[in-house]
């Protein structure tokens, strides 16, 4: 018997496994695939990069991505106003991120079983049985077509897709002048022509991310992507002189938007695409799942250890369900501007939103929305990665959270708060930051600051 089983070894499942293992929880991940996913490019939003910093993970990009955007509208979003060390989207590949997270999870004692497709799930008051394997808890991180969700017979309410589009990763043998050589902003890579729409984004390895769809024909959602199909789209959009050299990864996506009503069902929890799906507008999918995992990990670990205060595990749903619902809403809003049918009303709305984004307050709003940096929870706020000086020398706030424990950070000369009995690590430090100098901060393992007076609410005892 293990303490926690995780279905799915994508970024969400692996990040969660690492969080649990870091906290000393026995965790096994089951995944039907034999190894990491395809080398398809993914963008790490600033908040996700910050969460990786919290665990000492590599946040160096393969290449800087274009500046942040909302629906590809021609205004760059300035993430630096949120005081982050990661003001741009970081371009990585899915297989690279999964390999990094798998290594991180395994290093802390997690077990990853490849080639194991979940077929049965039985739940009782004391735990779960998955294909004969017994555990106290199961977390479904098995994607948009979650087997666990299906086996439990759970509804997945939302909006059915209205189109199917293609995401291809290509290298070009030749390119016309219409093909962008570089992209400082996503508005420079969008195009519509001859019944097609597209985003052709140059990548650091010499390849391109080619997202395209047709206004006249729709492929089947499970239809394989062929060289011929990609070539026809490239020719229609960028001219006959643009020729496909290599198609090295492709998938279909649609604009379906769905979300589980509840993220917890007894001893089973849901995270990532198993809990919510949306179109890949604004590059949120992987990021949303990683943020689910970091929010859930420490709460489930405390529950397994028996140290969780009342209601802690349920706060996962209370915090992350609204966060995902907000992403689903703003991706739906972006769809209005990216649809091929640009009516007069859409153009009028587009002009107003562009004007709003050019104001400092408007740009800050959209930047916070897309980057994840504006996200806070009731009574829990994100704070920047402060430069600190401790008895051991200079450091950063993120480095003090590498162990995945809560942190009581004394930046003045404060007495211990009521109820403090070593539930969290106490560090005394100094900072030159005027906003935080002299304060007493209580940080959850996910990096959010809460009121030190609420110590027992979050950490028990």
C-alpha positions as CSV (number, residue, x, y, z in Angstrom):
1,X,0.0,0.0,0.0
2,X,1.2,3.5,-0.8
3,X,0.0,6.7,0.6
4,X,-0.9,8.5,-2.6
5,X,-1.4,7.3,-6.2
6,X,-1.3,9.8,-9.0
7,X,-2.7,9.0,-12.4
8,X,-0.8,10.7,-15.2
9,X,2.9,11.7,-15.5
10,X,2.5,14.9,-17.4
11,X,3.8,18.2,-15.8
12,X,0.9,18.3,-13.4
13,X,1.3,14.8,-12.1
14,X,5.1,15.0,-11.9
15,X,5.1,18.3,-10.1
16,X,2.5,17.0,-7.6
17,X,4.6,13.8,-7.1
18,X,7.7,15.9,-6.3
19,X,5.8,18.1,-3.9
20,X,4.5,15.1,-2.0
21,X,7.8,13.3,-2.0
22,X,9.6,16.4,-0.8
23,X,7.2,16.4,2.2
24,X,8.0,12.7,3.0
25,X,4.9,11.2,1.5
26,X,5.0,7.8,-0.2
27,X,3.7,8.5,-3.8
28,X,3.5,6.4,-6.9
29,X,2.7,7.8,-10.4
30,X,1.0,5.6,-13.0
31,X,1.3,6.6,-16.7
32,X,0.3,4.7,-19.8
33,X,3.1,6.2,-21.8
34,X,6.6,4.7,-21.9
35,X,8.4,8.1,-21.5
36,X,8.0,11.9,-21.6
37,X,5.8,13.6,-24.2
38,X,6.6,15.0,-27.5
39,X,9.2,17.7,-27.9
40,X,6.5,20.3,-28.6
41,X,7.2,23.8,-27.5
42,X,5.5,25.2,-24.4
43,X,5.6,28.6,-22.8
44,X,6.2,28.9,-19.1
45,X,4.3,32.0,-17.8
46,X,6.1,34.2,-15.2
47,X,4.2,32.8,-12.2
48,X,5.0,29.2,-13.2
49,X,8.7,30.2,-13.5
50,X,8.5,31.6,-10.0
51,X,7.1,28.4,-8.6
52,X,9.9,26.5,-10.2
53,X,12.3,28.9,-8.5
54,X,10.7,28.0,-5.2
55,X,11.9,24.4,-5.6
56,X,15.3,25.3,-7.2
57,X,14.3,24.0,-10.6
58,X,15.9,25.2,-13.9
59,X,14.1,28.3,-15.2
60,X,16.6,29.1,-18.0
61,X,14.7,29.3,-21.3
62,X,15.7,27.6,-24.5
63,X,14.8,31.0,-25.9
64,X,12.9,34.0,-24.7
65,X,9.4,33.9,-26.0
66,X,7.5,36.9,-27.4
67,X,6.3,39.4,-24.9
68,X,3.0,38.7,-23.2
69,X,-0.2,39.2,-25.2
70,X,-3.9,39.1,-24.9
71,X,-5.5,37.4,-28.0
72,X,-2.6,38.5,-30.1
73,X,-3.7,42.1,-30.0
74,X,-0.9,44.5,-31.0
75,X,0.0,45.7,-27.5
76,X,2.8,44.1,-25.6
77,X,2.1,43.3,-21.9
78,X,4.7,44.5,-19.5
79,X,5.1,41.8,-16.8
80,X,7.9,43.7,-15.0
81,X,5.4,45.9,-13.2
82,X,4.6,42.9,-11.0
83,X,8.2,42.8,-9.6
84,X,9.1,39.5,-11.0
85,X,12.5,38.0,-12.0
86,X,10.7,36.4,-15.0
87,X,9.2,39.3,-17.0
88,X,8.9,37.2,-20.2
89,X,7.4,33.9,-21.2
90,X,10.1,31.2,-21.2
91,X,10.1,28.9,-24.2
92,X,10.8,25.2,-23.3
93,X,9.6,21.9,-24.7
94,X,7.1,19.6,-23.2
95,X,9.5,16.6,-23.0
96,X,12.2,18.8,-21.4
97,X,9.9,20.1,-18.7
98,X,8.6,16.6,-18.0
99,X,12.1,15.1,-17.8
100,X,13.1,17.9,-15.4
101,X,10.1,17.3,-13.2
102,X,10.5,13.5,-13.3
103,X,14.1,13.8,-12.2
104,X,13.1,16.1,-9.4
105,X,10.3,13.8,-8.2
106,X,12.5,10.7,-8.4
107,X,15.3,12.4,-6.5
108,X,13.0,12.9,-3.6
109,X,11.7,9.3,-3.5
110,X,8.7,9.3,-5.8
111,X,8.0,6.2,-7.9
112,X,7.0,6.5,-11.5
113,X,5.5,3.4,-13.2
114,X,5.5,3.8,-17.0
115,X,3.4,1.7,-19.3
116,X,0.6,1.4,-16.8
117,X,-2.8,2.4,-18.1
118,X,-5.4,2.8,-15.4
119,X,-8.4,0.5,-16.0
120,X,-10.3,0.3,-12.7
121,X,-10.9,2.6,-9.7
122,X,-12.7,1.6,-6.6
123,X,-13.2,4.1,-3.8
124,X,-14.2,3.5,-0.2
125,X,-14.2,5.5,3.0
126,X,-10.6,4.6,3.9
127,X,-8.9,4.9,0.5
128,X,-8.8,3.8,-3.1
129,X,-7.9,0.7,-5.1
130,X,-6.5,1.3,-8.6
131,X,-6.0,-1.8,-10.7
132,X,-5.4,-3.8,-7.5
133,X,-3.0,-1.2,-6.0
134,X,-4.1,0.2,-2.7
135,X,-3.6,3.8,-1.6
136,X,-5.1,6.3,0.9
137,X,-5.6,8.9,-1.8
138,X,-5.8,9.1,-5.6
139,X,-5.1,12.3,-7.6
140,X,-6.2,12.3,-11.2
141,X,-3.8,14.2,-13.4
142,X,-4.6,12.2,-16.5
143,X,-5.5,14.9,-18.9
144,X,-8.5,16.2,-20.8
145,X,-9.9,12.7,-21.5
146,X,-9.3,11.6,-17.9
147,X,-9.9,7.9,-17.4
148,X,-10.4,8.4,-13.7
149,X,-13.1,11.0,-14.3
150,X,-14.8,8.6,-16.7
151,X,-14.6,5.6,-14.4
152,X,-16.2,7.6,-11.6
153,X,-19.0,8.7,-13.9
154,X,-18.4,12.4,-13.2
155,X,-20.0,15.1,-15.3
156,X,-17.7,17.5,-17.1
157,X,-19.9,20.5,-17.7
158,X,-19.1,23.3,-20.1
159,X,-19.2,24.3,-23.8
160,X,-18.7,21.8,-26.6
161,X,-16.2,22.7,-29.3
162,X,-17.2,24.7,-32.3
163,X,-14.0,24.1,-34.3
164,X,-10.9,21.8,-34.4
165,X,-7.5,23.3,-35.2
166,X,-4.0,22.0,-35.5
167,X,-0.8,22.6,-33.6
168,X,2.3,21.6,-35.6
169,X,6.0,21.9,-34.9
170,X,7.9,22.3,-38.1
171,X,11.2,23.1,-39.7
172,X,10.9,24.9,-43.0
173,X,13.0,24.0,-46.1
174,X,12.3,27.4,-47.6
175,X,10.4,30.5,-46.4
176,X,8.8,33.5,-48.2
177,X,9.0,37.0,-46.9
178,X,5.6,36.5,-45.2
179,X,7.2,34.1,-42.7
180,X,8.3,36.0,-39.6
181,X,12.0,35.6,-38.9
182,X,11.6,36.7,-35.2
183,X,8.7,37.7,-33.0
184,X,8.9,40.4,-30.4
185,X,5.1,40.2,-30.1
186,X,2.4,37.7,-31.0
187,X,0.6,40.2,-33.3
188,X,3.6,39.8,-35.6
189,X,3.0,36.1,-36.2
190,X,-0.8,36.0,-36.9
191,X,-2.1,35.8,-40.4
192,X,-5.3,35.1,-42.3
193,X,-5.4,34.2,-46.0
194,X,-7.2,32.0,-48.5
195,X,-9.6,30.5,-46.0
196,X,-7.0,29.8,-43.3
197,X,-5.9,31.5,-40.1
198,X,-2.6,30.9,-38.3
199,X,0.0,31.8,-35.8
200,X,3.5,30.9,-37.0
201,X,6.0,31.5,-34.2
202,X,9.8,31.2,-34.7
203,X,11.5,29.1,-32.0
204,X,15.0,29.2,-30.7
205,X,16.0,25.9,-32.3
206,X,15.3,27.1,-35.9
207,X,11.9,25.5,-35.9
208,X,8.4,27.1,-35.9
209,X,5.3,26.6,-33.9
210,X,2.5,26.5,-36.5
211,X,-1.0,26.9,-35.2
212,X,-3.6,26.9,-38.0
213,X,-7.2,26.3,-38.8
214,X,-9.5,26.5,-41.8
215,X,-12.7,28.5,-42.1
216,X,-14.1,26.1,-44.7
217,X,-13.1,22.5,-43.5
218,X,-12.7,20.9,-40.1
219,X,-10.5,17.9,-39.5
220,X,-11.7,15.2,-37.1
221,X,-10.5,15.8,-33.6
222,X,-8.6,12.4,-33.6
223,X,-7.5,12.6,-37.3
224,X,-3.7,12.3,-37.7
225,X,-1.8,15.3,-38.9
226,X,-0.1,14.7,-42.3
227,X,2.7,16.4,-44.1
228,X,0.3,17.1,-47.0
229,X,-2.2,18.9,-44.7
230,X,0.5,21.1,-43.2
231,X,2.0,21.8,-46.6
232,X,-1.4,22.9,-48.0
233,X,-1.9,25.3,-45.1
234,X,1.6,26.8,-45.4
235,X,1.1,27.3,-49.1
236,X,-2.3,29.0,-48.7
237,X,-1.0,31.3,-45.9
238,X,2.6,32.0,-46.8
239,X,2.9,31.3,-50.6
240,X,4.3,28.4,-52.7
241,X,7.9,29.4,-52.0
242,X,7.3,28.4,-48.3
243,X,8.1,24.7,-48.1
244,X,7.9,22.2,-45.3
245,X,11.2,20.6,-44.3
246,X,10.2,18.5,-41.3
247,X,7.1,17.9,-39.3
248,X,8.4,16.8,-35.8
249,X,5.3,16.9,-33.7
250,X,1.6,17.7,-34.1
251,X,-1.7,17.5,-32.3
252,X,-5.3,18.7,-32.6
253,X,-7.0,21.1,-30.2
254,X,-10.5,22.6,-30.0
255,X,-12.3,25.4,-28.2
256,X,-14.2,23.3,-25.8
257,X,-14.3,24.8,-22.3
258,X,-15.2,22.5,-19.4
259,X,-14.6,22.4,-15.6
260,X,-15.5,19.9,-12.9
261,X,-18.0,21.2,-10.4
262,X,-15.9,19.8,-7.5
263,X,-12.2,19.0,-7.5
264,X,-12.5,16.6,-4.6
265,X,-14.7,13.5,-4.6
266,X,-14.0,11.7,-1.3
267,X,-10.6,10.1,-1.5
268,X,-10.1,11.2,-5.1
269,X,-8.9,14.7,-6.2
270,X,-8.5,16.2,-9.7
271,X,-5.9,18.6,-11.0
272,X,-4.7,20.0,-14.4
273,X,-6.6,19.1,-17.5
274,X,-8.5,16.3,-15.7
275,X,-10.2,19.1,-13.8
276,X,-10.5,21.9,-16.4
277,X,-10.0,22.3,-20.2
278,X,-10.0,25.4,-22.4
279,X,-8.6,26.5,-25.7
280,X,-4.8,27.1,-25.7
281,X,-5.2,30.9,-26.0
282,X,-2.6,32.8,-24.0
283,X,-0.6,29.7,-23.2
284,X,-2.2,28.8,-19.9
285,X,-2.8,25.0,-19.9
286,X,0.5,23.6,-18.5
287,X,0.9,26.6,-16.3
288,X,-2.6,26.2,-14.7
289,X,-1.9,22.5,-14.0
290,X,1.5,23.2,-12.3
291,X,-0.1,25.8,-10.2
292,X,-2.8,23.3,-9.2
293,X,-0.1,20.8,-8.2
294,X,1.9,23.3,-6.0
295,X,-1.3,24.4,-4.3
296,X,-2.4,20.9,-3.6
297,X,0.8,19.2,-2.7
298,X,1.5,20.6,0.7
299,X,-2.1,20.4,1.7
300,X,-2.4,16.8,0.8
301,X,0.9,16.0,2.5
302,X,-0.3,17.6,5.7
303,X,-3.5,15.6,5.5
304,X,-1.6,12.3,5.0
305,X,0.7,13.1,8.0
306,X,-2.3,13.9,10.2
307,X,-1.1,17.5,10.9
308,X,-3.6,19.4,8.6
309,X,-5.9,21.7,10.4
310,X,-9.6,21.4,9.6
311,X,-10.6,22.4,6.1
312,X,-7.0,22.6,4.8
313,X,-7.5,20.0,2.0
314,X,-10.8,21.5,1.0
315,X,-9.2,24.9,0.5
316,X,-7.5,23.4,-2.6
317,X,-10.9,23.4,-4.4
318,X,-11.9,26.7,-2.8
319,X,-8.7,28.4,-4.1
320,X,-8.0,26.6,-7.4
321,X,-11.6,26.2,-8.8
322,X,-12.1,30.0,-9.0
323,X,-8.6,30.5,-10.4
324,X,-9.3,28.1,-13.3
325,X,-12.8,29.5,-13.8
326,X,-11.1,32.9,-14.3
327,X,-8.8,31.5,-16.9
328,X,-11.7,29.8,-18.7
329,X,-13.4,33.1,-18.9
330,X,-10.5,35.1,-20.3
331,X,-9.7,32.4,-22.8
332,X,-13.3,32.6,-23.9
333,X,-12.9,36.4,-24.2
334,X,-9.8,36.0,-26.3
335,X,-11.6,33.7,-28.6
336,X,-13.9,36.6,-29.6
337,X,-10.8,38.4,-31.1
338,X,-9.1,35.3,-32.6
339,X,-12.1,34.0,-34.5
340,X,-11.7,34.2,-38.3
341,X,-15.1,35.9,-38.7
342,X,-14.2,39.5,-37.7
343,X,-17.5,41.3,-37.8
344,X,-18.0,45.0,-37.5
345,X,-19.0,44.6,-33.8
346,X,-15.8,42.6,-33.1
347,X,-13.6,45.2,-34.7
348,X,-15.2,47.9,-32.7
349,X,-14.7,46.0,-29.5
350,X,-11.1,45.2,-30.5
351,X,-10.3,48.9,-30.9
352,X,-11.7,49.7,-27.5
353,X,-9.7,46.9,-25.8
354,X,-6.5,47.9,-27.6
355,X,-6.9,51.4,-26.3
356,X,-7.5,50.1,-22.8
357,X,-4.3,47.9,-23.0
358,X,-2.3,51.0,-23.9
359,X,-3.1,52.6,-20.6
360,X,-0.8,51.8,-17.6
361,X,-3.6,50.5,-15.5
362,X,-5.1,48.5,-18.4
363,X,-1.8,47.0,-19.3
364,X,-1.1,46.0,-15.7
365,X,-4.6,44.4,-15.5
366,X,-4.1,42.2,-18.6
367,X,-0.5,41.4,-17.7
368,X,-1.5,40.2,-14.3
369,X,-4.3,38.1,-15.8
370,X,-2.1,36.3,-18.4
371,X,1.1,35.9,-16.4
372,X,-0.6,34.6,-13.2
373,X,1.2,37.3,-11.2
374,X,-2.0,39.0,-10.1
375,X,-3.5,35.8,-8.7
376,X,-4.1,35.8,-5.0
377,X,-6.4,33.8,-2.7
378,X,-8.6,35.0,0.2
379,X,-6.1,35.9,2.9
380,X,-3.1,34.8,0.8
381,X,-1.0,37.1,-1.3
382,X,1.8,36.7,-3.8
383,X,5.0,38.6,-2.8
384,X,8.1,39.2,-4.9
385,X,11.2,37.1,-4.7
386,X,13.0,39.4,-2.2
387,X,16.8,39.8,-1.9
388,X,17.7,38.9,1.7
389,X,20.7,38.8,4.0
390,X,20.6,36.0,6.7
391,X,23.2,34.9,9.2
392,X,24.5,32.6,6.4
393,X,24.9,35.5,3.9
394,X,23.0,36.9,0.9
395,X,20.1,34.8,-0.4
396,X,16.7,35.1,-2.1
397,X,13.3,34.4,-0.6
398,X,12.7,31.6,-3.1
399,X,15.8,29.8,-1.9
400,X,14.4,29.6,1.7
401,X,11.4,27.7,0.3
402,X,13.4,25.0,-1.6
403,X,12.6,22.5,1.2
404,X,8.8,22.8,0.6
405,X,8.1,23.8,4.2
406,X,6.2,26.8,5.5
407,X,8.4,29.8,6.5
408,X,8.2,32.4,9.2
409,X,10.4,35.2,8.0
410,X,11.3,37.8,10.5
411,X,12.6,41.0,8.7
412,X,12.6,43.0,11.9
413,X,12.8,42.0,15.6
414,X,9.4,40.3,16.3
415,X,8.4,37.9,19.0
416,X,7.1,34.5,17.9
417,X,3.4,34.7,17.0
418,X,0.8,32.9,19.3
419,X,0.7,29.2,18.6
420,X,4.2,28.9,17.2
421,X,5.6,25.5,18.1
422,X,8.0,24.9,15.2
423,X,5.3,24.0,12.6
424,X,7.2,26.1,10.1
425,X,10.9,27.1,9.7
426,X,11.8,30.4,11.4
427,X,14.4,32.5,9.6
428,X,15.6,36.0,10.7
429,X,16.9,38.1,7.9
430,X,17.2,41.7,6.6
431,X,16.1,43.3,3.4
432,X,16.6,46.6,1.7
433,X,13.2,46.4,0.2
434,X,11.2,49.4,1.6
435,X,7.8,47.6,1.2
436,X,8.8,44.6,3.3
437,X,11.7,45.9,5.6
438,X,10.9,45.3,9.3
439,X,7.9,43.0,8.6
440,X,7.0,39.6,9.9
441,X,5.9,37.3,7.0
442,X,4.3,33.9,7.2
443,X,4.7,32.1,3.9
444,X,2.9,28.9,2.8
445,X,5.0,26.3,0.9
446,X,3.5,27.6,-2.3
447,X,5.0,31.0,-1.7
448,X,1.8,32.9,-0.8
449,X,2.0,35.1,2.3
450,X,-0.7,34.9,5.0
451,X,-1.3,36.7,8.2
452,X,1.2,35.4,10.9
453,X,-1.8,35.5,13.3
454,X,-3.3,32.7,11.2
455,X,-0.4,30.3,11.8
456,X,-2.6,27.5,13.3
457,X,-5.3,28.0,10.6
458,X,-2.8,27.0,7.9
459,X,-0.3,24.8,9.8
460,X,-2.2,23.4,12.8
461,X,-1.2,22.5,16.3
